[in-house]
Amino acid sequence: MLFENLPSKFIAASVLAVFVTVIAYIHSVRIKTLIYCLPVPFVCAYLVTGRHIDTTNVIGVLLMVSYHWTVYFSRMRLSWPMAVAIPLGVCVYLSGARLAMATTEWPIVYAAFPVGVAVLTGAWLYRPEHEQGHRSRAPVWVKLPSVFAIAVVMYTLTPLFGGAVTMFPYAGTLTSYEMRKSLRTLAGQVTINSIAFVFMMVVMWGVQDRLPRLGTLGVGMVVVVGTLGVIYAMGLGRPAGFADVPEQS
């Protein structure tokens, strides 16, 4: 079961490795976060798993937000090392995902409404701050294969995640490390951008029985990219007088 569809998982891992590596070598916190929130990992997981959209996908959006805030509080507030903070965030996500699997047959509105209220509340409460930018100093020939190897392991374990697999922070577990000096910005912007993902899930759920799988995905991409465009055009999550904090030596 774990090793089914290996060619697709290797392709998805390759895409994810390039995606995260690009993020690693960008200094700007704002640009890093924008690229990270593009639905590239979601597309990979959606195509690899072959699952339909249901309530667990929507709950997965909230669990993704929980992952990032768990890493932030563990690292920045409790001063735990990243080697502890990231696995703890993953455990929080997977624990919630296992519970969410019991909701598979529920109408999606049962999850979309409370999750939507939760992310809107979180977005309203979030107060952006300037945080330091960071660019990876590891050679590309080291970074890329390392990320690829980790991605292969994560995609191989996808059958264990249930429907919430499509929002599992595949890129997040790696981007948390790459953005370790700006974890608050990462968590806050992910919270705001989750509004777009909730919209995407609901729309895809609504059309998936009428369109082929790629058509459903295409509609979802239009919704999420369009909503993200509005979010960034409005400057939501951008600190007042925005300017990257210079990298410290």
Backbone bond lengths (Angstrom), bond angles and torsions (degrees), N, CA, C in turn:
res aa  C-N    CA-C-N  psi(-1)  N-CA   C-N-CA  omega(-1)  CA-C   N-CA-C  phi
1 M - - - 1.469 - - 1.520 111.56 -
2 L 1.330 115.98 -44.93 1.462 119.78 -177.92 1.522 111.93 -67.04
3 F 1.338 116.78 -27.43 1.457 119.60 -173.04 1.530 113.01 -105.62
4 E 1.324 116.48 16.76 1.454 120.06 175.49 1.526 110.56 -72.19
5 N 1.325 116.14 149.70 1.468 121.77 173.22 1.536 112.25 57.64
6 L 1.330 115.56 40.76 1.470 119.94 -176.83 1.536 113.64 -60.42
7 P 1.344 120.07 -40.78 1.473 118.55 179.73 1.528 112.57 -56.90
8 S 1.335 117.07 -42.98 1.471 120.35 178.78 1.521 110.79 -64.49
9 K 1.319 116.33 -37.09 1.463 119.66 -179.51 1.529 110.88 -68.79
10 F 1.325 117.29 -35.52 1.463 120.09 176.94 1.530 110.81 -67.68
11 I 1.330 116.15 -38.82 1.468 119.19 177.42 1.523 110.23 -64.54
12 A 1.344 116.20 -45.86 1.465 120.44 179.48 1.526 110.53 -61.96
13 A 1.331 117.14 -40.15 1.460 120.75 179.25 1.524 111.11 -65.07
14 S 1.318 116.75 -35.80 1.467 120.93 177.82 1.523 110.91 -65.00
15 V 1.342 115.68 -44.77 1.462 120.10 178.55 1.527 110.41 -62.20
16 L 1.330 115.67 -44.62 1.461 120.04 -179.61 1.529 111.08 -63.69
17 A 1.322 116.94 -38.96 1.460 120.64 -179.63 1.522 111.19 -63.06
18 V 1.324 116.72 -43.63 1.468 120.36 177.92 1.520 110.09 -65.43
19 F 1.330 116.79 -42.36 1.468 123.41 -179.45 1.533 110.84 -57.42
20 V 1.312 116.36 -51.47 1.470 120.96 -177.65 1.525 110.83 -69.95
21 T 1.318 117.45 -36.49 1.465 120.52 179.32 1.528 110.89 -63.69
22 V 1.328 116.70 -40.08 1.469 120.02 176.42 1.524 109.80 -59.77
23 I 1.333 117.15 -45.21 1.467 121.34 178.83 1.523 110.49 -59.87
24 A 1.318 116.38 -39.86 1.468 121.29 -175.71 1.520 112.86 -60.10
25 Y 1.336 117.59 -33.52 1.465 120.13 -173.82 1.534 113.52 -99.11
26 I 1.324 116.74 10.93 1.468 121.46 173.59 1.517 108.35 -98.33
27 H 1.326 116.47 134.09 1.462 119.76 -178.71 1.519 112.20 -83.78
28 S 1.315 117.92 -41.83 1.457 122.61 -173.67 1.529 112.50 -61.15
29 V 1.327 116.13 124.73 1.461 121.14 177.82 1.520 110.79 -62.07
30 R 1.319 116.07 -42.62 1.459 121.46 -177.33 1.533 111.44 -64.00
31 I 1.313 116.85 -43.99 1.462 120.17 -179.61 1.529 110.75 -70.91
32 K 1.337 116.66 -39.90 1.467 120.14 176.07 1.532 110.26 -54.13
33 T 1.327 115.83 -48.11 1.457 120.59 -175.73 1.521 111.22 -67.70
34 L 1.324 116.55 -39.29 1.461 120.20 178.11 1.521 110.97 -60.40
35 I 1.328 116.82 -48.15 1.466 120.50 -179.18 1.528 110.20 -64.34
36 Y 1.333 116.06 -42.49 1.463 119.48 -179.62 1.529 111.80 -59.11
37 C 1.333 116.88 -36.50 1.467 120.30 -175.85 1.529 113.51 -82.45
38 L 1.322 118.23 -2.61 1.461 119.40 170.55 1.532 107.79 -67.08
39 P 1.341 118.23 142.25 1.476 120.99 -170.14 1.526 114.85 -78.37
40 V 1.320 117.90 37.20 1.470 120.41 -179.56 1.530 111.56 -64.55
41 P 1.344 119.67 -49.49 1.472 119.20 178.37 1.525 112.37 -61.67
42 F 1.341 116.63 -37.07 1.460 119.71 178.13 1.523 110.99 -60.76
43 V 1.329 117.42 -45.57 1.462 121.56 -179.57 1.522 109.57 -59.11
44 C 1.324 116.67 -45.56 1.475 120.37 179.69 1.527 110.64 -59.62
45 A 1.334 116.93 -48.36 1.465 120.36 -177.82 1.525 111.42 -66.11
46 Y 1.330 116.57 -39.30 1.466 121.12 -179.71 1.526 111.14 -62.69
47 L 1.319 116.69 -41.97 1.460 120.73 -178.98 1.530 112.02 -75.89
48 V 1.329 117.02 -35.67 1.467 120.85 -178.50 1.528 111.29 -70.42
49 T 1.343 116.76 -42.09 1.469 119.79 -173.20 1.517 112.88 -81.38
50 G 1.339 117.77 -32.09 1.459 120.46 -177.72 1.514 113.83 72.29
51 R 1.319 117.66 13.17 1.467 121.50 -178.36 1.520 111.22 -79.78
52 H 1.344 115.34 150.33 1.452 121.31 171.02 1.529 108.86 -81.06
53 I 1.314 115.61 160.48 1.463 120.97 176.85 1.527 109.00 -78.23
54 D 1.338 116.70 132.27 1.460 121.50 174.99 1.530 108.92 -145.87
55 T 1.310 117.08 -167.68 1.470 120.38 -175.24 1.525 112.47 -60.68
56 T 1.341 117.19 -32.05 1.464 118.97 -177.59 1.524 111.88 -65.39
57 N 1.341 116.87 -29.13 1.461 119.54 176.85 1.526 110.91 -65.66
58 V 1.338 115.96 -41.61 1.463 120.46 179.44 1.522 110.55 -66.89
59 I 1.330 116.11 -43.35 1.462 119.59 177.13 1.524 110.19 -62.14
60 G 1.333 115.82 -32.67 1.456 119.85 177.14 1.517 113.24 -59.79
61 V 1.342 117.36 -30.10 1.463 120.76 176.60 1.528 109.96 -62.14
62 L 1.337 116.01 -46.41 1.463 120.19 179.30 1.527 111.21 -65.87
63 L 1.326 116.33 -37.27 1.463 119.90 178.66 1.529 111.15 -66.71
64 M 1.339 116.52 -34.53 1.458 120.36 176.39 1.530 110.52 -62.29
65 V 1.321 116.20 -43.43 1.467 120.75 177.00 1.527 109.97 -62.37
66 S 1.332 115.74 -42.70 1.469 120.27 179.36 1.521 111.48 -61.52
67 Y 1.328 116.14 -38.57 1.471 120.24 177.45 1.523 110.58 -56.69
68 H 1.325 116.95 -50.15 1.464 120.33 -175.05 1.534 112.43 -66.96
69 W 1.322 117.17 -38.97 1.463 118.30 178.19 1.522 111.54 -71.81
70 T 1.330 117.83 -30.57 1.469 120.61 175.42 1.524 110.38 -63.99
71 V 1.332 116.06 -44.44 1.466 119.73 178.45 1.526 110.22 -63.54
72 Y 1.330 116.68 -43.32 1.469 120.22 -179.38 1.529 111.19 -60.48
73 F 1.329 117.07 -51.77 1.468 119.70 -177.28 1.519 111.44 -66.04
74 S 1.325 117.13 -38.64 1.462 119.88 -179.42 1.521 111.47 -64.35
75 R 1.337 115.56 -42.69 1.464 119.92 -176.34 1.522 112.58 -81.87
76 M 1.342 116.86 -49.92 1.460 120.33 -170.49 1.520 113.40 -88.19
77 R 1.297 118.45 -31.92 1.462 121.07 -179.19 1.524 112.71 -94.22
78 L 1.325 116.70 -37.57 1.461 120.60 -178.63 1.525 112.53 -99.56
79 S 1.354 116.14 -8.66 1.468 122.20 178.39 1.522 112.90 61.39
80 W 1.326 116.67 29.21 1.453 119.63 174.30 1.520 109.39 -78.20
81 P 1.321 118.52 150.12 1.470 120.40 179.68 1.532 111.33 -66.56
82 M 1.336 116.26 156.27 1.456 120.66 179.04 1.525 111.47 -59.74
83 A 1.340 116.33 -29.83 1.460 120.47 179.52 1.522 111.87 -65.13
84 V 1.327 116.96 -17.03 1.467 121.95 175.18 1.523 110.36 -101.74
85 A 1.327 116.48 -42.32 1.465 121.02 -175.24 1.525 112.65 -62.21
86 I 1.336 117.81 -44.35 1.468 120.54 -178.22 1.527 111.74 -66.95
87 P 1.345 120.13 -49.90 1.471 118.91 176.54 1.528 113.10 -60.08
88 L 1.341 117.02 -34.37 1.458 119.35 177.70 1.525 110.14 -64.07
89 G 1.338 116.86 -43.31 1.454 120.44 176.97 1.512 112.00 -60.71
90 V 1.336 116.73 -40.66 1.466 121.28 178.06 1.525 110.47 -63.91
91 C 1.330 117.05 -40.25 1.469 120.89 179.07 1.525 111.23 -63.77
92 V 1.332 116.24 -39.71 1.467 120.22 176.80 1.521 109.86 -61.71
93 Y 1.328 115.88 -44.78 1.465 120.24 179.65 1.530 111.11 -62.10
94 L 1.318 116.60 -51.20 1.466 120.11 -174.74 1.530 111.82 -66.85
95 S 1.338 117.00 -34.35 1.466 119.96 177.49 1.527 109.80 -63.25
96 G 1.321 116.10 -44.92 1.460 119.89 177.46 1.517 111.70 -65.99
97 A 1.333 117.08 -36.80 1.465 120.93 -178.89 1.521 111.46 -65.37
98 R 1.309 116.77 -38.88 1.462 119.55 178.84 1.523 110.81 -65.13
99 L 1.327 116.98 -39.21 1.463 120.59 177.07 1.524 110.75 -68.22
100 A 1.335 116.28 -37.01 1.467 120.95 -177.23 1.516 112.14 -66.23
101 M 1.317 118.18 -23.59 1.464 120.98 -178.20 1.527 112.18 -61.46
102 A 1.345 116.33 -21.48 1.466 120.00 178.25 1.525 111.95 -72.51
103 T 1.353 117.08 -12.11 1.467 120.71 -176.04 1.528 112.73 -99.33
104 T 1.315 117.40 8.26 1.471 121.55 -172.78 1.527 113.01 -52.90
105 E 1.322 117.46 -39.33 1.467 121.13 -175.00 1.528 112.80 -88.47
106 W 1.308 119.04 -0.96 1.465 120.81 -179.81 1.528 110.04 -73.34
107 P 1.344 117.57 150.38 1.475 119.62 170.42 1.523 109.60 -59.73
108 I 1.318 116.46 140.27 1.463 119.97 -172.19 1.527 112.98 -62.40
109 V 1.338 117.07 -25.21 1.461 119.91 -179.89 1.522 111.08 -62.91
110 Y 1.330 117.40 -27.40 1.455 120.94 178.88 1.531 111.51 -61.76
111 A 1.317 115.61 -28.54 1.468 119.99 178.11 1.514 111.61 -99.36
112 A 1.345 116.79 -39.13 1.469 120.17 -174.06 1.515 112.70 -62.53
113 F 1.330 117.15 -39.98 1.468 119.03 -177.65 1.529 112.25 -66.56
114 P 1.341 119.78 -54.88 1.472 118.63 179.78 1.525 113.63 -64.49
115 V 1.345 116.66 -37.18 1.466 119.27 178.26 1.526 109.96 -66.04
116 G 1.341 116.41 -42.22 1.462 119.98 177.65 1.514 111.90 -60.26
117 V 1.329 116.60 -43.63 1.468 120.82 178.20 1.528 110.24 -62.96
118 A 1.326 116.40 -40.73 1.470 120.70 -178.34 1.525 111.40 -64.27
119 V 1.335 117.87 -46.15 1.465 119.26 -177.21 1.530 110.92 -72.78
120 L 1.328 117.44 -33.50 1.464 119.93 175.72 1.521 110.86 -65.33
121 T 1.328 116.39 -40.20 1.466 120.54 177.18 1.521 110.40 -64.59
122 G 1.338 115.99 -44.63 1.460 119.68 178.35 1.509 112.04 -61.94
123 A 1.334 116.79 -40.72 1.462 120.78 178.59 1.517 111.55 -64.68
124 W 1.320 116.63 -37.32 1.471 121.66 179.37 1.533 111.41 -68.86
125 L 1.335 116.23 -37.24 1.467 120.79 -178.11 1.522 112.88 -78.06
126 Y 1.319 117.20 -24.83 1.467 121.15 -175.43 1.524 110.97 -67.71
127 R 1.316 115.73 132.34 1.463 122.30 177.75 1.523 108.41 -119.03
128 P 1.329 117.20 105.21 1.478 120.10 -176.03 1.519 112.65 -64.83
129 E 1.316 115.09 145.61 1.460 122.74 177.83 1.526 108.82 -132.16
130 H 1.332 116.33 156.72 1.461 120.26 174.28 1.528 108.84 -70.60
131 E 1.314 116.49 132.85 1.452 120.85 175.80 1.519 109.62 -131.90
132 Q 1.289 114.86 156.34 1.458 121.75 -174.33 1.522 112.48 -70.40
133 G 1.313 116.38 135.69 1.453 121.39 174.28 1.523 110.73 -76.68
134 H 1.310 115.30 162.67 1.468 119.38 -178.24 1.529 109.07 -155.41
135 R 1.318 115.26 136.54 1.461 121.66 177.62 1.529 108.94 -123.60
136 S 1.324 116.52 134.81 1.460 120.19 -179.22 1.522 110.43 -63.44
137 R 1.333 115.60 141.14 1.463 121.01 176.94 1.527 111.74 -104.63
138 A 1.326 116.64 -1.52 1.475 119.83 179.08 1.520 109.59 -72.24
139 P 1.327 118.30 141.64 1.475 120.63 177.09 1.525 110.95 -60.82
140 V 1.321 116.36 146.53 1.464 120.82 -179.72 1.525 110.85 -58.35
141 W 1.329 116.95 -37.68 1.463 120.08 -177.10 1.528 111.95 -68.00
142 V 1.331 117.46 -15.56 1.469 121.53 173.45 1.529 110.18 -94.03
143 K 1.329 115.96 -44.90 1.455 121.73 -175.85 1.529 112.27 -62.25
144 L 1.323 116.88 -51.17 1.465 121.21 -172.04 1.532 112.91 -61.61
145 P 1.345 119.36 -51.39 1.474 117.94 179.98 1.531 112.85 -67.24
146 S 1.322 117.02 -29.60 1.464 119.85 178.39 1.520 110.50 -65.98
147 V 1.330 115.71 -45.83 1.466 120.19 178.85 1.526 110.32 -65.22
148 F 1.329 116.62 -39.02 1.466 120.77 179.58 1.530 110.74 -60.94
149 A 1.322 117.09 -44.88 1.466 120.96 -178.97 1.529 111.04 -61.19
150 I 1.323 116.66 -42.92 1.465 120.55 178.75 1.529 110.34 -65.40
151 A 1.339 116.19 -40.44 1.463 120.91 -179.41 1.528 111.23 -63.69
152 V 1.329 117.64 -39.59 1.466 120.90 179.04 1.526 109.78 -60.84
153 V 1.318 116.71 -43.65 1.470 120.62 179.06 1.528 110.40 -61.29
154 M 1.333 117.33 -45.44 1.461 120.74 -178.21 1.525 111.55 -63.96
155 Y 1.331 117.55 -43.86 1.461 119.62 -179.87 1.531 111.64 -69.09
156 T 1.305 117.26 -29.30 1.461 120.48 176.91 1.525 110.81 -66.72
157 L 1.334 116.75 -30.51 1.462 121.17 -178.77 1.529 113.30 -86.70
158 T 1.334 117.99 2.39 1.465 120.56 -174.83 1.527 115.21 -55.84
159 P 1.335 121.09 -33.14 1.473 118.75 179.81 1.532 113.36 -60.71
160 L 1.323 117.22 -19.14 1.462 120.35 -178.51 1.523 112.79 -82.10
161 F 1.329 118.05 -9.76 1.459 120.47 -170.94 1.525 114.12 -96.34
162 G 1.327 118.49 -10.67 1.453 120.31 -178.70 1.517 111.98 67.87
163 G 1.341 116.15 -157.21 1.458 121.03 -178.13 1.508 113.24 -64.51
164 A 1.324 117.55 -26.64 1.460 120.58 -179.51 1.521 112.24 -70.42
165 V 1.337 116.85 -0.48 1.458 120.98 -178.77 1.529 111.74 -59.35
166 T 1.345 117.55 -34.11 1.460 119.32 -174.92 1.518 112.93 -68.94
167 M 1.327 118.11 -20.82 1.459 120.48 176.76 1.529 111.68 -108.13
168 F 1.329 117.48 6.33 1.464 119.69 176.78 1.525 108.67 -58.43
169 P 1.337 117.14 135.07 1.471 119.80 -175.80 1.529 113.10 -74.26
170 Y 1.357 115.42 64.99 1.466 119.14 176.40 1.525 109.86 -54.45
171 A 1.327 115.71 -56.94 1.459 119.53 177.71 1.520 110.84 -70.26
172 G 1.334 116.68 -29.31 1.466 120.58 -177.04 1.511 113.50 -62.75
173 T 1.338 116.66 -39.56 1.458 119.11 -179.03 1.526 111.23 -63.89
174 L 1.318 116.06 -29.07 1.464 121.16 178.90 1.528 111.44 -90.75
175 T 1.333 116.18 -37.36 1.457 119.88 179.64 1.523 111.14 -69.07
176 S 1.320 118.05 -30.44 1.469 120.60 176.37 1.522 110.33 -55.91
177 Y 1.316 116.33 -41.45 1.455 120.03 178.22 1.521 110.89 -70.35
178 E 1.332 116.18 -43.12 1.465 119.69 -178.70 1.531 112.03 -67.50
179 M 1.332 117.74 -24.05 1.462 122.38 179.18 1.528 110.84 -113.21
180 R 1.313 116.50 33.36 1.464 121.36 -174.83 1.526 113.56 -63.95
181 K 1.339 118.00 -16.52 1.460 120.72 177.36 1.533 111.86 -94.91
182 S 1.310 116.40 1.06 1.466 119.67 -178.81 1.532 110.14 -143.38
183 L 1.331 116.06 44.75 1.463 121.28 -175.85 1.525 112.46 -67.43
184 R 1.327 117.39 -30.22 1.462 119.59 179.32 1.521 110.90 -68.98
185 T 1.327 116.29 -43.24 1.459 120.25 177.07 1.526 110.72 -61.97
186 L 1.324 116.10 -41.89 1.464 120.58 179.89 1.527 110.31 -61.02
187 A 1.331 116.77 -49.61 1.467 120.52 -178.63 1.525 111.60 -64.70
188 G 1.330 116.49 -41.52 1.454 119.86 -178.55 1.516 112.91 -66.65
189 Q 1.344 116.83 -44.03 1.457 119.54 -178.97 1.524 111.35 -70.24
190 V 1.325 117.25 -34.59 1.463 120.23 175.19 1.526 110.08 -62.16
191 T 1.335 116.79 -40.12 1.467 120.64 177.41 1.525 110.89 -58.97
192 I 1.328 116.24 -47.81 1.462 120.58 179.47 1.522 111.06 -63.74
193 N 1.317 116.55 -45.53 1.458 120.91 -176.94 1.523 112.87 -69.56
194 S 1.330 116.91 -17.02 1.456 120.04 178.91 1.522 111.94 -64.62
195 I 1.320 117.01 -21.29 1.464 120.62 174.49 1.532 108.95 -56.77
196 A 1.328 116.05 -42.91 1.466 120.84 -179.89 1.525 111.13 -65.43
197 F 1.332 117.12 -38.16 1.459 119.95 -178.28 1.532 111.95 -70.16
198 V 1.336 117.08 -34.98 1.465 119.51 176.23 1.524 109.88 -63.55
199 F 1.344 116.62 -45.74 1.461 120.35 176.38 1.522 110.75 -56.86
200 M 1.326 115.73 -45.77 1.459 120.67 -178.39 1.525 111.44 -59.52
201 M 1.330 117.14 -46.20 1.457 120.90 -178.35 1.522 111.62 -61.82
202 V 1.331 116.80 -44.41 1.460 120.61 -178.35 1.531 110.81 -64.40
203 V 1.330 116.98 -43.72 1.461 120.40 -179.50 1.526 110.35 -66.22
204 M 1.324 117.44 -44.12 1.471 119.94 179.67 1.522 110.88 -62.88
205 W 1.315 117.02 -39.38 1.462 121.09 177.21 1.523 110.08 -61.11
206 G 1.326 116.31 -39.27 1.450 120.93 -177.65 1.517 114.44 -69.87
207 V 1.336 117.63 -26.98 1.477 120.06 -175.64 1.521 113.52 -108.57
208 Q 1.324 118.71 -6.98 1.464 119.91 -170.28 1.537 114.04 -66.11
209 D 1.343 117.63 -23.20 1.456 119.40 177.95 1.529 112.32 -87.81
210 R 1.330 116.44 -5.13 1.460 120.96 -178.47 1.528 112.89 -109.42
211 L 1.327 115.99 -18.23 1.463 120.50 -175.82 1.522 110.56 -123.34
212 P 1.327 118.24 155.84 1.466 119.76 171.42 1.523 109.76 -65.20
213 R 1.308 116.24 166.06 1.467 120.91 -173.62 1.528 112.39 -57.72
214 L 1.325 117.29 -44.19 1.463 119.65 -179.85 1.525 111.18 -68.38
215 G 1.335 116.90 -32.41 1.453 119.81 176.02 1.515 111.63 -66.00
216 T 1.329 115.68 -42.24 1.469 120.90 176.95 1.526 110.25 -60.69
217 L 1.330 115.81 -44.07 1.461 120.13 178.94 1.524 110.73 -63.22
218 G 1.330 116.98 -41.31 1.461 120.50 179.66 1.519 112.27 -60.78
219 V 1.333 116.16 -43.48 1.470 120.16 177.64 1.527 110.00 -62.01
220 G 1.335 115.37 -43.40 1.461 119.40 179.23 1.513 112.50 -61.07
221 M 1.339 116.65 -39.25 1.458 120.19 179.85 1.533 111.63 -65.98
222 V 1.320 116.12 -38.86 1.470 119.44 177.47 1.524 110.04 -61.38
223 V 1.335 116.05 -43.19 1.464 120.74 -178.59 1.525 111.21 -65.48
224 V 1.338 117.28 -49.59 1.462 119.91 -173.99 1.526 111.88 -70.58
225 V 1.335 117.09 -41.65 1.465 119.37 179.93 1.530 110.10 -68.08
226 G 1.331 116.53 -39.53 1.459 119.57 177.87 1.513 112.14 -63.16
227 T 1.335 116.83 -43.16 1.464 120.84 179.63 1.523 111.05 -67.86
228 L 1.328 117.08 -40.52 1.466 119.93 176.69 1.528 110.44 -62.49
229 G 1.337 116.32 -37.38 1.459 120.18 177.81 1.519 111.42 -60.75
230 V 1.322 116.61 -42.16 1.469 120.68 177.70 1.526 110.67 -64.97
231 I 1.338 116.47 -42.98 1.466 121.26 -179.78 1.527 110.98 -58.99
232 Y 1.327 116.49 -46.03 1.460 119.73 -178.08 1.525 112.12 -76.08
233 A 1.329 117.08 -32.12 1.463 119.76 176.44 1.525 110.57 -64.90
234 M 1.330 116.61 -33.41 1.465 121.51 178.62 1.529 111.71 -80.25
235 G 1.325 116.41 -10.37 1.463 120.12 179.83 1.514 113.85 74.20
236 L 1.322 117.77 22.48 1.461 120.33 -179.40 1.529 110.07 -66.74
237 G 1.310 116.52 126.47 1.456 122.05 -178.09 1.510 113.90 92.05
238 R 1.335 117.54 -3.76 1.459 120.56 -179.25 1.525 109.56 -88.69
239 P 1.331 118.21 129.10 1.463 120.35 178.04 1.527 111.21 -62.56
240 A 1.316 116.62 149.86 1.463 120.77 177.26 1.523 109.57 -60.76
241 G 1.335 116.59 135.97 1.465 120.08 -177.65 1.507 111.59 62.28
242 F 1.338 116.04 41.01 1.455 122.45 -172.67 1.527 113.56 -50.71
243 A 1.324 114.12 131.80 1.463 122.20 170.89 1.509 106.03 -164.23
244 D 1.307 117.31 136.94 1.462 119.85 179.51 1.518 110.88 -60.32
245 V 1.335 116.04 139.52 1.453 120.58 171.85 1.514 108.39 -75.55
246 P 1.331 119.47 128.03 1.465 120.81 -177.43 1.513 112.27 -57.22
247 E 1.310 114.89 145.21 1.479 119.96 178.85 1.515 109.37 -68.65
248 Q 1.335 115.31 135.90 1.461 121.23 178.74 1.513 109.45 -88.47
249 S 1.267 115.72 144.42 1.469 119.09 178.60 1.511 110.59 -83.08
